[in-house]
Amino acid sequence: MVPSLCLTPRSSPTLGHPQQLETHKKQKHCIRVNRLFQGPPTDKFSFLTAKAANGNQQNTKPNSVICADCDGNGAVVCSQCKGNGVNSVDIFNGQFKAGDSCWLCGGRKEMLCGNCNGAGFIGGFLSTYDQ
């Protein structure tokens, strides 16, 4: 339960209406005004505690619309040939021989970025990025 702020001082005379007096007795979590404004200055804000926001959570929204995987280029280095453009070993039971053009990139040394689908920015053509 959140404490409420009672504007009646603790040493005030009794209220004229008995219903209002009963409601003040029922409020257990009540911060009185005279407690806030009386006493030394150090006691005025001793009950306030500062709480930081959740520092453990990372910001999930990107700071830029430029794709972080390809740096806005739209292409990434081929994961199979590592940018050489040729197969280093025989692959798929000799179907793709070593020294031939890379079976994945076709010798181009780069492939379309899977994060931005070659657009170079988040939310580009056929992007699966959710806002």
Buried (B, 14 or more C-beta within 10 A) or exposed (E): EEEEEBEBEEEEEEEEEEEEEEEEEEEEEBEBBEBEEEEEEEEEEEEEEEEEEEEEEEEEEEEEBBBEEBEBBBBBBBEBBEEBBEBEEEBEEEEBEEEEBBBBBEBEBBBBBEBBBBBBBBBBEEBEBEE
